[in-house]
Amino acid sequence: VSGAATITVTRNEILYSLNKPDDFILGIVEFMPDGGHNVHYVRRPFRREPDFGVTSVNYSLRELLAMAEAPA
């Protein structure tokens, strides 16, 4: 939802992105109040593996969107 503070990413998504950085793009779909949506792509969004036992991680949506690019 537009204006959300965080986005939740699973451990498996993070591990895949770190193991295959050229094959992974984090797609974020932002749903707007008027019913429309914006699509954002983030390449290489994660820097390190989550700690053992972690199943998901919350990231700042604002920070991820700052790294994003429009779909090509």
Secondary structure, 3 states (H helix, E strand, C coil): CCCCCEEEEEHHHHHHHHHCCCCCEEEEEEECCCCCEEEEEEECCCCCCCCCCCCEEEEEHHHHHHCCECCC
